[in-house]
């Protein structure tokens, strides 16, 4: 398990799949605009792990959404993130 990942329940991984599907499904609406901003003020460290199976590590929600947006027209042109946990903020510089 990476040194900085957030423990989550199975529900969070299901939520990330829904977020990915929504991001892909909404690409045509975003493609109408010259800029699209993704905002997550409570994003965590960008990595999560299943608390019952710590070896299962995956991207956090903001990373999932951004990567999904890159697969089709309508890519997010700006990402605004926030995180209050000091250990997680180290990753953002």
C-alpha positions in Angstrom: 0.0 0.0 0.0 1.4 3.5 -0.9 2.4 5.6 2.1 -0.3 8.2 1.4 -3.6 6.7 0.4 -7.0 7.1 2.0 -8.8 4.1 3.4 -12.3 3.8 2.0 -15.2 1.3 1.9 -16.4 -0.5 -1.1 -19.0 2.2 -1.7 -16.3 4.7 -2.6 -15.0 2.5 -5.3 -18.5 2.1 -6.7 -18.9 5.9 -6.5 -15.7 6.4 -8.5 -17.1 4.1 -11.2 -20.3 6.2 -11.4 -18.2 9.3 -11.5 -16.2 7.9 -14.4 -19.3 6.9 -16.3 -20.9 10.3 -15.7 -17.8 12.1 -16.9 -17.7 10.1 -20.1 -21.5 10.5 -20.6 -21.3 14.3 -20.2 -18.4 14.9 -22.6 -20.5 16.4 -25.4 -21.9 19.0 -23.1 -18.4 20.0 -21.9 -17.1 20.0 -25.5 -19.4 23.0 -26.3 -17.2 25.2 -24.0 -13.7 26.4 -24.5 -12.8 25.7 -20.9 -14.2 23.3 -18.3 -13.2 23.3 -14.7 -13.2 20.4 -12.3 -13.6 21.4 -8.7 -13.2 19.1 -5.7 -12.5 20.9 -2.4 -12.2 17.7 -0.4 -10.2 15.5 -2.8 -8.0 13.5 -0.4 -4.6 12.4 -1.5 -5.5 11.2 -5.0 -5.1 7.5 -4.1 -7.5 5.3 -2.1 -7.3 1.8 -0.8 -10.1 -0.6 0.2 -10.0 -0.7 4.0 -10.9 -4.4 4.0 -8.3 -5.3 1.3 -5.5 -2.7 1.7 -3.7 -4.2 -1.3 -6.5 -2.9 -3.6 -5.3 0.6 -4.4 -6.9 2.9 -7.0 -7.1 6.5 -8.1 -9.2 9.0 -6.1 -12.3 10.6 -7.5 -10.7 13.7 -8.9 -8.0 11.6 -10.7 -10.7 9.2 -12.0 -12.8 12.1 -13.4 -9.8 13.9 -15.0 -8.5 10.8 -16.7 -12.0 9.9 -18.0 -12.4 13.4 -19.4 -9.2 12.9 -21.4 -10.6 10.0 -23.3 -13.0 12.1 -25.4 -13.6 15.7 -26.5 -14.5 17.9 -23.5 -11.4 17.5 -21.4 -11.3 19.5 -18.2 -9.0 22.4 -18.9 -8.5 23.4 -15.2 -8.6 21.4 -12.0 -9.1 23.1 -8.6 -8.5 20.9 -5.6 -8.4 21.4 -1.9 -7.4 19.2 1.0 -7.2 19.9 4.7 -5.1 16.8 5.7 -1.5 17.9 6.1 -0.1 14.6 4.9 -2.1 14.7 1.7 -1.3 18.3 1.0 2.4 17.4 0.7 1.6 15.7 -2.6 0.3 18.9 -4.1 3.3 21.0 -3.4 
